[in-house]
Amino acid sequence: MQDARCKGIKARDSSRFKAQSLRLSAFFLLLVSCFLSGCSRGTFWLQGDRYVAKVNDDTITEYDFKKRLEGFHTIKDIGDKMHIDIANVDYLKILNEMIDDKLIVQEAIKIGLDKTPEFTGDYKLYRLNLSLYMLKKEEVIDKVKVTDEEIKNRYMILYESVRLRHFFTKEREKGEKIVGELKKGADFTNLVEKESEDSDGVKKKGGDVGFKRRDELPKEIADAAFGMKEGEISGLINTAHGFHIIKLEERRVPAETISDKEKKRTERLIFSEKEREKNREYLTKLIETAKITINEDILKSIKRDEEFDGGKGIAATVEGEDIKRDEVLARLRSAPLGRDEDEMDRLKKLVIDSIINQRLLDREADRRNYEKNEDFRYSLLITKEAVLNRFFKNKIIAAAIKVDDEEIRRYYDDNKKLFKEPEKIRMSTIKIKEKEKAERIIGELKKGADFDITASDISNTSAVSKGEDTGWLYVNMMPPDIKDGLNEMEVGEIYGPFNFEKDFIIIKLTGKEEGKLRDFESVRDSIIESLSKKKYEQLMSDYIMKLRAVSKIRINESFMRGLNARGKK
């Protein structure tokens, strides 16, 4: 056994620290993170424990209602600046949805779903991930700051560009010969045209590849180019593709004024880099203070094609907690195949480091006992109710849905129009830059001028181009302006001009084909899905109605009137 505290365990990014378990819905992560961090920061006047509705023995408070509204708009407006248009919110609808959710949770608890191993396992995972989110927020996110000066400096680096000429060869000896000739004063452009193994297009331009930003170039070339002066020629640059020589023709510095969009993009980039570094720093700190041992013999002996040993082998220990050989083996089996023994050993090292990092983070998150935090407790309650709600719908409602073959066939026979492929059309086009010219041409065509001859006669001008035959196209994929006109057209008719992507288009319909009926087997699964969805919605609605019929529900009408009145102001 080996003490691994100082033996090079790497603080790799941990998926657990990112709180991104496959079983933890992204929707709930976003919702919960909003609850924990406070998304709308005072947008609502709602506070406190005044009741909005009573559902049997449970109460929906003003605070609950506020959080549901915040969560609703966080999901709706994800990625954009939070803005809640309270005048357009259907408060009663949202409240009734909350009441229905309470009834479902109460029913789930009544029938014992909260005692099932599946629920307790999922709930434990949710709790751990919420704790990990809190830990990351405290130790990483809240400690990362990005200044305006950093944004400006990074922006200048990101958007600075250089105009290069490029010489390429796959042979080092040839590249060194060209470098020697350039040092003696040979013309770079001439050498590119005669000797470069680059594409013909680049060679014809004398190697001119235009302006390129740093992120548009291979790292080796970018590092050389952005350290050069205008007119300077590099030495031989080696990349995975071959050998390169570049000449810096011109350097272009971006404008100092940064748009809001680019400022946010640059800020996110810097924040992400700092976050990763802070992650590594924190993990390194945990590793250095933890008692970790790795059984190198067992780790080296693991082969991905071996059988599991039932948890007998111990690959490592973290603060007294064992990491089983089987856990390492399971991870190895899901990883890419190693080409040789050395690569497999490196892969095992990656796997054991990752598991150790996870265990340390899990232990630290659990040790901090975030249940003391009021927001955490509330988020955990919301999560528990959401999981119970999902369990009830899956175990009770969805499990009761049956769709037989007779129903499927009958639905197909009764709704054949739903299973027809879209109508297809074929057309020829004339694309014109000027509206007046387009109107003159359509006038000539309506008087009887031949479409193909007209297109051919005028297609030589810079302002007009003849489009190729479009081939068969689905009508429903066409832009609305074209689609509306096509509905009234017969084969041979001409339509236009209409504005499309800064041009004016005239079309001639050359073919029209009715959509074919899809065969039964090809749509069978979609029919099952459609019927199941309808039955699910009906069963869910019926169940809710029954629960409401036997439940004591009281809505604070005075509060709702005040809410609606305030929203209209």
Residue, then its C-alpha position, 0 to 999 in steps of 0.5 A: m500500500q502506498d500513501a498517495r497524499c504527495k504522490g502526484i494525485k492530480a486535481r482533475d475537474s470532477s463531474r460531481f463538483k460540477a453537479q451534473s449527475l446523469r440522473l439529476s435533471a438539468f431543469f431542477l439543477l437550474l431551478v434549485s440554483c436559482f433558489l439558492s442564489g436568488c435569481s430575481r433579486g427583489t423583482f417581487w414584493l412577495q415575502g413571508d409566510r402569508y398563505v396563498a392556498k391551503v391544500n389539506d394539511d399543507t400550505i402554499t405560502e407567499y414565499d412558495f409562490k414567489k419561488r415558483l414564479e422566479g423558477f418559471h421565468t428562469i427556465k423560460d428566459i434562460g440565457d437572457k437577462m431576467h425580466i418578469d412581465i407581471a402584467n402577462v402572468d396568469y397567476l391563478k393558473i400557476l397557483n392551480e398547478m401548484i395545488d395539483d402538485k401538492l395533491i400528487v405529492q400527498e397521494a405519493i406519500k399516502i401510497g408509500l412511494d417515499k419509502t421505496p428504495e428507488f426513491t430514497g436512492d434518487y433523493k440521496l443523490y439529489r441531496l448530495n448534488l445540492s450539497l456539492y453545488m453549495l460547496k462549489k458556490e462557496e469555494v469556487i464561484d463566489k471567489v471568482k471575479v473578472t475585472d473590466e481591465e481583464i475583459k479589455n485586455r483579453y478582448m484585444i488579444l482575442y480579436e487582434s488579427v494578422r495577415l499572413r503569407h504561408f509556405f507549406t511542405k511535408e519535408r523538413e529538408k525542403g523547408e530548411k532549404i527554403v528558409g536558407e533561400l529567404k535569408k539570402g533575400a529570395d522573394f517569399t511570394n515567388l517561392v510559394e508559387k513555385e515550391s509550396e505544397d499548399s492548395d492551388g488557391v493559396k499558391k495562386k495568391g502568393g500564399d496570402v491567407g488573409f487576416k486570421r485571429r489567434d483562435e483561427l490558427p494552429k497553436e504553433i503558427a499562432d504563437a509565432a505569428f503574434g510574436m512577429k513584426e510586420g514584414e518579418i519572416s519566421g523560421l521553420i514551424n513544425t506542426a502535426h501536418g508538416f512544416h510551415i514558414i510564414k510572413l507577417e504582412e500586416r497586423r490589425v488591432p481591434a477597436e477599443t469599444i467593445s459591444d455588450k455581446e462581445k464583452k459578455r462572451t469575453e467575460r464568460l471565457i475568462f470566468s470559465e478559465k478562472e473557475r477551472e483553475k479555482n477548481r484545481e486549487y481547491l481539489t489540490k488543497l483537499i488532496e494535500t490534507a487528506k489521508i489517501t492510500i492506493n494499492e498499486d499492485i491491485l490497480k496495476s493488475i486490473k484488466r478491462d476484460e476481467e470479471f468483477d470480484g464482488g467487491k473483494g479487491i480494494a484499489a484505494t482508501v480515502e479517509g478510511e473509505d474503500i474504493k473497490r477494484d470493481e468500481v475502477l473496472a466499471r469506469l475502465r470498461s466505459a472508457p476508450l480502449g488503450r492502445d498499449e500497456d502504458e496507455m492503459d496504466r495512464l488511463k487507470k491513473l486518470v480513473i483512480d484520480s477521478i474517483i478519489n477527487q469525487r470521494l473527497l468532494d462528497r465527504e466535504a460537502d456532507r461534512r459541511n451539513y448544509e441542512k442548517n442553511e434555510d435556502f438549502r432546506y427549502s431547495l431540498l424540500i422542492t427537490k423531494e416534492a419534484v422527485l415524488n411527483r415524477f415517481f407518481k406520474n411514472k409508477i402510477i399513471a404512466a404504468a397504467i397506460k396500455v395501447d393495443d394493436e387494434e387501437i393503433r390500426r384504427y387510429y391509422d385508418d381514421n387519420k390517414k391524412l396525418f401520415k401523408e408525406p408533405e406535397k413536393i414541388r419542383m421549380s426554376t428560378i430567376k434571382i434579381k438584385e433590383k426590384e424594378k428590374a424584377e417587376r419589369i421581367i415578371g411583366e414580360l413573362k406574364k405577356g407570354a415571354d419564354f421563362d428559360i429564354t428570358a432567364s438565359d438572355i439576362s443571366n449574363t448581367s451582374a445584377v441577374s442570375k439564373g438559378e439551377d433547377t431546384g430538384w424536388l422540394y417539400v412545400n412545407m420547408m419553403p419560406p411562407d411567402i413562397k409557400d402561400g403562392l405555391n398553394e394557388m399555382e399550377v404546373g407551368e405558372i410563374y410567380g413573383p417577384f418576392n423578396f428573399e435574402k436581399d434578392f428578388i426571386i421569380i419562380k416557374l413551377t415545373g412539377k408538383e407531386e402529392g404526398k404519399l401515404r406512409d406505410f403503417e409500420s413506419v408510423r406505428d411507433s409515433i402512433i403509440e406515442s401519440l395515443s399514450k400521450k393522450k391517455y396519459e393526459q386524460l388519466m392524469s386529469d381524471y386522477i387530479m379531479k378525484l383528488r380535488a373532489v376529496s380534498k380540502i382546498r382553500i385559496n386566499e381570494s383577497f391575496m389573489r385579487g391584490l396580486n392581479a390588481r398590482g400586476k395590471k398597474 
